[in-house]
């Protein structure tokens, strides 16, 4: 598995695709792609997946950490709805169990949850990862978080990647996201200051070093 003490290498998407292809020797690999909120993880990982599948359809699949959000009903009961997206609002144990199933590579397909942002809910069994998939791209904010609850995940990752995005770009992207949901400027500012930027700072200052760093601006 990945040695998080190894020196970091700065590469781009095309180079990462080639690195991943070169490392494939038949056994299933799990690759962690982490980054702060607003880093563009979903778009980047889809591009990575498309690149890996271009010559080998079905070679790569995506597992998004967001599918393990606790439901709003749970968060409201715990008084945590306003902090949805913070580390403690995810079922990290469920994610760990899913990574263990994927790493086992036992010849069975696996149904995985997908977060539906339009409904703000995780949909169980919304995607199928086929048994033939050799590369699982795991994306999420906290995959490399140096925290007792999250650190056990790292044992599953063969490769780790951190997306590098300037703070001002993160802010612009996050603000645009919430404006897209019809929020006024006061609500956007409250959302950023009260949750998103707190989570971003945690990722930036509290994650272990990744094997590869990719600028994603």
C-alpha positions in Angstrom: 0.0 0.0 0.0 1.0 3.6 -0.3 3.8 5.0 1.9 2.5 8.4 3.0 6.0 9.4 4.1 7.4 9.2 0.6 8.3 12.4 -1.2 5.4 14.0 -3.2 5.5 14.2 -7.0 3.7 17.0 -8.8 2.1 15.6 -12.0 -0.8 16.4 -14.3 -3.9 14.4 -15.3 -2.3 12.8 -18.4 0.8 11.7 -16.4 -1.4 10.3 -13.6 -3.3 8.2 -16.2 0.0 6.8 -17.5 1.3 6.1 -13.9 -1.8 4.2 -13.0 -1.8 2.2 -16.2 1.9 1.3 -15.7 1.3 0.1 -12.1 -1.5 -2.3 -13.1 -0.4 -5.9 -12.9 -3.8 -7.7 -12.7 -4.7 -7.2 -9.0 -7.3 -4.6 -8.2 -6.0 -1.2 -7.1 -7.7 1.4 -5.0 -6.7 5.0 -5.7 -7.6 7.8 -3.3 -8.2 11.2 -4.8 -8.6 13.8 -2.0 -9.1 17.6 -2.0 -10.8 20.4 -0.2 -14.5 21.2 -0.9 -14.5 23.1 -4.2 -11.3 21.4 -5.5 -13.2 19.9 -8.4 -12.8 16.3 -7.4 -15.9 14.9 -9.1 -15.0 16.4 -12.5 -11.3 15.5 -12.2 -12.1 11.9 -11.2 -14.6 11.5 -14.0 -11.9 12.7 -16.5 -9.4 10.3 -14.9 -11.9 7.4 -15.2 -12.7 8.2 -18.8 -9.0 8.4 -19.6 -8.3 5.0 -18.0 -11.3 3.4 -19.7 -10.5 4.8 -23.2 -8.6 1.8 -24.3 -10.0 -0.7 -21.7 -13.7 -0.1 -21.1 -14.7 -1.1 -17.6 -11.1 -1.0 -16.3 -11.9 1.9 -13.8 -14.9 2.7 -11.6 -15.6 5.5 -9.2 -16.5 5.3 -5.5 -17.4 8.7 -4.1 -17.1 9.4 -0.3 -20.2 11.5 -0.5 -22.4 8.4 -0.9 -21.7 7.8 2.8 -23.3 11.1 4.1 -25.5 10.5 7.1 -29.1 11.3 6.1 -30.5 14.7 7.1 -32.9 12.9 9.5 -29.9 11.6 11.4 -28.1 14.9 11.3 -31.1 16.9 12.5 -31.7 14.5 15.4 -28.0 15.0 16.4 -28.2 18.8 15.9 -25.5 18.6 13.1 -27.5 19.5 10.0 -25.7 22.9 9.7 -22.4 21.1 9.5 -23.3 18.6 6.9 -20.1 17.8 5.0 -17.9 18.0 8.1 -16.0 14.7 8.9 -18.4 13.7 11.7 -21.4 13.8 9.3 -20.2 10.8 7.3 -20.6 7.1 8.0 -16.8 6.5 8.0 -17.3 3.0 9.3 -19.6 2.2 6.4 -17.0 3.6 4.0 -14.3 1.5 5.6 -16.4 -1.7 5.2 -17.0 -0.9 1.6 -13.3 -0.4 0.9 -12.6 -3.7 2.5 -15.1 -5.4 0.3 -13.7 -3.7 -2.8 -10.1 -4.6 -1.8 -11.0 -8.3 -1.3 -11.5 -8.6 -5.1 -13.5 -11.8 -4.6 -15.1 -12.0 -8.0 -18.4 -10.5 -7.0 -20.0 -7.3 -8.2 -20.7 -4.7 -5.5 -23.5 -2.2 -5.3 -22.4 1.2 -4.0 -24.3 4.3 -2.8 -24.2 7.6 -4.7 -25.0 11.0 -3.3 -27.7 12.8 -5.2 -26.9 16.5 -4.8 -30.3 17.6 -6.2 -32.1 15.7 -3.5 -29.4 16.1 -0.8 -29.6 12.4 -0.1 -27.5 9.3 -0.6 -29.1 6.7 -2.8 -28.3 3.1 -1.8 -27.2 0.7 -4.5 -27.2 3.5 -7.2 -24.1 2.2 -9.0 -22.6 -1.3 -9.6 -18.9 -1.9 -9.5 -18.3 -5.0 -11.6 -16.0 -7.8 -10.5 -13.9 -7.2 -13.6 -13.0 -3.6 -12.6 -9.3 -3.4 -11.9 -9.0 0.2 -10.7 -11.3 1.8 -8.1 -11.1 5.6 -8.0 -12.1 6.6 -4.5 -12.8 10.4 -4.2 -13.5 12.6 -1.2 -12.4 15.4 1.1 -11.2 13.4 4.1 -9.6 10.3 2.6 -6.1 11.4 3.8 -7.3 13.1 7.0 -4.8 12.5 9.9 -7.6 11.7 12.3 -8.2 8.5 14.3 -11.6 7.9 12.6 -10.3 8.3 9.1 -6.7 7.1 9.3 -7.7 3.4 9.0 -8.9 4.0 5.5 -5.4 4.6 4.2 -4.4 0.9 4.5 -6.6 0.2 1.5 -5.1 2.7 -0.9 -2.4 1.7 -3.4 -2.0 5.2 -4.7 -2.9 8.6 -3.1 -3.5 11.9 -4.9 -4.2 15.4 -3.5 -5.7 18.0 -5.7 -4.0 21.4 -5.3 -6.3 24.4 -5.8 -5.6 28.0 -4.5 -7.9 29.1 -1.6 -9.4 32.0 -3.6 -10.4 29.5 -6.4 -12.0 27.2 -3.8 -14.0 30.2 -2.5 -15.2 31.2 -5.9 -16.2 27.7 -6.9 -18.1 27.1 -3.6 -19.9 30.5 -3.8 -20.9 29.7 -7.4 -22.2 26.3 -6.3 -24.5 27.8 -3.7 -25.7 30.6 -6.0 -26.6 27.9 -8.4 -29.1 26.6 -5.8 -30.7 30.1 -5.6 -29.1 31.3 -2.4 -28.7 35.1 -2.0 -25.3 36.6 -1.1 -25.9 36.6 2.7 -26.8 33.0 2.7 -23.8 32.1 0.5 -21.5 33.9 2.9 -23.0 32.2 5.9 -22.6 28.8 4.2 -19.0 29.5 3.4 -18.0 30.9 6.7 -20.1 28.5 8.9 -19.2 25.3 7.1 -17.4 25.0 3.8 -14.3 27.0 4.6 -13.9 25.3 8.0 -13.9 21.9 6.2 -11.5 23.2 3.5 -9.0 24.4 6.1 -9.2 21.0 7.8 -8.4 19.2 4.6 -5.6 21.5 3.7 -3.9 21.6 7.2 -4.9 18.1 8.5 -4.2 15.7 5.7 -1.2 13.5 5.4 1.1 14.0 2.4 -0.2 12.3 -0.8 2.0 10.4 -3.2 1.0 12.6 -6.0 -0.2 16.2 -6.2 -2.1 17.6 -9.1 -3.0 21.2 -9.7 -6.6 21.4 -10.6 -7.4 25.1 -11.6 
